[in-house]
C-alpha cells in the first residue's frame, strides 16, 4: 500500500492487472485542471468566463460558472442569454403601464 496523498487531492486512474495496480493518470473533477504548484501537482479551478458565452455578466464559480443579467432583465431558459422582464405584470402603476427593455413607464388615463 502507498502512503496517503501520493495521487494528489482527488486520486488517480489506476490500471490493474494480475493482482497489481499501476498509476496511469491523475484525475481532476469537471471544471478543474491539473496545475503544478509550489506544493506539487494540484487541481485548480478553470475560469470558464474566459470562454463562456454569457449575454450578461459571467461569474466564475468553483468548478463552473453562472450568467447574470442586469436590472430589468432575467436569465432565459438556456441559462446564458437574457430577456426583458415585463415589470407591468406586477402592476406597479395606478393607471397605465408601458413596458420597455430593462424598465417601464407609468401614465394616466385621460382626465
C-alpha positions in Angstrom: 0.0 0.0 0.0 1.1 3.5 -0.8 1.1 6.3 1.8 -2.0 8.5 1.5 -1.7 11.5 -0.8 0.6 10.1 -3.4 -2.1 10.6 -6.1 -2.9 14.2 -5.2 -6.0 15.6 -3.7 -8.6 13.8 -6.0 -7.0 10.4 -6.6 -5.7 8.5 -9.6 -6.9 6.4 -12.5 -5.3 3.0 -11.9 -4.6 0.3 -14.4 -5.0 -3.1 -12.6 -3.9 -6.5 -13.9 -2.5 -9.7 -12.4 -3.1 -8.6 -8.9 -1.1 -5.3 -9.1 -2.0 -1.7 -9.8 -0.1 1.0 -11.6 -0.9 4.7 -11.7 -1.9 5.7 -15.2 -3.0 9.3 -14.7 -4.1 11.8 -12.0 -7.6 13.0 -12.4 -9.5 16.2 -11.5 -13.2 16.7 -11.3 -15.1 18.5 -14.1 -14.4 22.3 -14.1 -10.8 21.8 -12.7 -7.5 21.2 -14.4 -4.1 19.9 -13.3 -1.6 22.5 -12.4 1.9 22.4 -11.0 2.2 24.5 -7.8 4.8 25.1 -5.1 3.1 22.3 -3.1 3.1 19.8 -6.0 0.5 18.9 -8.6 -3.0 20.2 -7.7 -6.4 20.5 -9.3 -7.2 24.2 -9.9 -10.4 25.8 -10.9 -10.8 26.6 -14.6 -12.1 30.2 -15.3 -14.9 29.3 -17.7 -15.8 33.0 -18.0 -12.9 33.3 -20.4 -14.8 31.3 -23.0 -18.4 31.3 -21.7 -21.0 32.9 -23.9 -23.0 34.9 -21.4 -25.1 37.7 -22.8 -25.0 39.5 -19.4 -22.3 39.2 -16.8 -20.3 35.9 -16.3 -19.5 34.9 -12.7 -16.9 32.2 -12.3 -17.7 29.6 -9.6 -15.7 26.7 -8.2 -16.0 24.1 -10.9 -18.3 26.1 -13.1 -19.8 29.5 -13.9 -23.1 31.4 -13.8 -24.5 34.0 -16.1 -26.3 37.0 -14.6 -28.5 39.7 -16.1 -28.8 43.4 -15.1 -31.8 45.1 -13.6 -35.0 44.8 -15.6 -33.8 41.6 -17.3 -33.9 37.9 -16.4 -32.0 34.8 -17.4 -33.6 32.8 -20.2 -34.1 29.0 -20.0 -30.8 28.4 -21.8 -29.1 29.9 -18.6 -26.8 32.1 -20.9 -29.0 34.7 -22.6 -31.0 37.5 -21.0 -34.6 38.6 -21.8 -36.6 41.6 -20.7 -38.6 41.4 -17.6 -42.2 42.7 -18.1 -42.4 44.8 -14.9 -46.0 45.8 -15.9 -47.2 42.3 -14.9 -46.6 43.2 -11.3 -49.0 46.2 -11.7 -46.6 48.9 -10.5 -48.8 51.7 -12.0 -52.1 53.1 -10.9 -53.5 53.5 -14.5 -51.4 52.6 -17.5 -48.1 50.8 -17.7 -45.8 50.7 -20.7 -43.0 48.1 -20.6 -39.6 48.9 -22.1 -36.4 47.0 -22.3 -35.0 47.0 -18.8 -37.6 49.3 -17.4 -41.3 50.6 -17.6 -43.2 53.8 -17.7 -46.5 54.8 -15.9 -49.0 57.1 -17.5 -52.5 58.3 -16.6 -55.8 57.8 -18.4 -57.2 60.9 -20.0 -58.8 63.2 -17.4 
